[in-house]
Amino acid sequence: MDLVWKLLKQHISKLQFTGFFLANLLGMTIVLLGIQFYNDATKVFDGKEGFMKEDYFIVSKKVSTLSNTIFKQSTAFSADELEQMKEQTFVEKVGVFTPSGFKVRAGLNLMGISQMSTDMFFESVPDEFVDTDPKKWQFREGDHFIPIILPRDYLDLYNFGFAQSKNLPTISEGVATSVTLDINIRGNGRVDHFDGRIVGFTNRLNTLLVPQGFMDWANKNYAPGKKVENSRVILKVGNPADQNLAKYLQDHRYQTDNSKLKSSKTAFVLRMVLGIVTTVGIVICLLAFYILMLSIYLLIQKNSSKLEDLMLLGYSPADAARPYQKLSLALNAAVFLLAIAVVLLIRSTYTERIGSYFPNYESAGITTTLLVGIGLFVLVAVFNHMLIGRKMTKIWGQKKKTT
């Protein structure tokens, strides 16, 4: 096969293959760098909440002195208002907060001793709006364990406010999730004890969250017949930058977290930019792929008489195609490896810069980028292999027809 390669490589245009190499390297680098930058950049907006989360908004009615304080108007959402929300084109899902209709008192259980007990409240939302392990987030009638999700701000308030003023030790999230809570629930003439444990922290919901199943069961047993008003709603929206969303909230005097709205808009714009950049990179990759195939086809065409002679001497079309397939594979492998190296080099620069502005910043891994790069490499390699093999078979077919 070495002799075959020496025979066939005489007409190789280094300029054409260099053009392919550089164009494909540029396209591959743009695609992989865009994906990697998005993974890393979303950590700034989502924090520890994860990557590629949907956009959720907590909506409530504005409280005014005249309407709510003097005339005692309710801040709860009616069934018609909830139905109207569901009909909005920018809303994908609507979930209501269910507050507890019973009394809750909880205390820390340290080494079997209950300490720092206080009155509390619970709320729940449909489980589909909660980001935690479903195995940890469940309650069945008869259970004496209640999983709880705590706002991360509460832990920060304790660590940087209460603990410092009282000379108490700070608590990490890992320690907090290992502490057992003594929970007493009172209502309907009953007082029952439960064990609670924090199973996660959230930046999304500013409440003490328990599973919907527990809340439904507890309200039924500890506050039967008590009307529980839904004064907060969680919305999942497709496009947080939709002007109709802001207009709808303003027209109905609903309020939400403005910082969340701005952050979600920024994340949405980032997704659009990623889509545009990735599309440009893919187009460049396709053009580079076309240049490669054109170069190889021209090389095969220049060597067509030699290839026909080799096949007449006993070489199969697969044998004749193998040198070109190896050439294509080597070029694509070099492009993939060099593109990964360029991405890692650029990534080390911008993550260091981001880290200087956000001390708690944790960059994403490169697994997704590697998988995408490997997928592109395999896809291009398979197509090249098939097309070159088909070209050789066509040359041999035409030769047999003439003879």
Phi, psi and omega in degrees: 000331176298321178295321178298316180296319179298326180287322188270342186276001186296330185261015180293130176263108180297327181295317179296314182289329175294320177298315177299314184300313182291318180294316180293323178297317179296313180296314180297319180296318179298314181298308184291321180292322178298315179295315182294318180296320178297316179301317182286319185290325181294340176297331178293322183275322185268344183059230181271009181279352175108186188244142177061039176285150175292167182265117181243146177228134174266119186244136175219169178273146178290139180262126179238154181296317184290307188286312189267325183275315184275309184268002173058035176289143183285147175262008181281155177270133177279168179297323179294321180293320178294320179294323178295322177299316182297334183277351181289139185293332182274355180260127178263320180215150177232131176228144181254147173280130176254111181278162179279136177263010183237171180269139182233133172229131185227151178214156177286139177250100181251114179057039176082002182246125180282129182224157172053051179281151182202158174287143183223182173217157176238152170222161176219156172228161177308140187302335182292344179267001186255130180263088175200169181295121181303330180293330179273341188252072179205155178214133176239148180303129184105343177290149176245016178241131180242115173285142184227138171251130185249140173298137180297332178298328180295318179293320177296322179297319178293311186295317188258359178237286185295313184297319181292321182288335181254008182055040178260156179291146174283158185236126176279167178297323179297318178293319182299322181286349179262354182273135178270138178255135172271116184242124175248127180246130184235135178167151178058033179075012181240149172226116182235150181253137177227156171260130178243154177212139177283120181257356179180169177235152183223147170260352187276317187245125181263071181197167174271108192260134174233162181300148179299324180298318178294316182298317179298316180293316183292316178298324180292324185266327184256345178219056182293135178081353180279130181283121179257117183272139178264096184260001175222146183229143175250128182246137169255121183244152180280320183229102182292344180271002180297123181296333180294331179295307180298320180294321180295316180296319181290317182297327183261009179057039174265153179234152177212176182284113182296325179294324177294320179297315179295317180296319180292323177296318179297317179296323179294316177299321178298321177296318179297316179298318178301317180298317180295312181297317180296320178299316178299316179298319179294320178299317179297319178298319180295319177296320178295320177299320178295319178298317180298310183295323178296318180296316181292321178297318177296321178296318178294320181296320178295329181260015186300319181294320179293322179295320178297320179295319179298320180291325176292331178282355177120353177286136178279162175304326179294321178295319181290330182280337188302317179300320179290323178294321177293321178298314179297316180297318181295318179296316180293323177295318178296319178298314181299311182295318180291324178296318177298317180297318179295317179299314180296323179293313179293322181297319180298331180285311185283331177292325176295321179292317178297319180298331179289335178267331181235095186301328182268012183293134176236116182288158178281165176283178182252012183300313181299316180298316179297317181296319178296316179298316178296320179298316178297317180299313180295318181299312180295319181297318180294316179297315179301315181302314183293315184293319178295317178298320179294322179297317179295318178298323179293318178299316181294323179295319179293324180294320181292327179293321182286334181266000000 
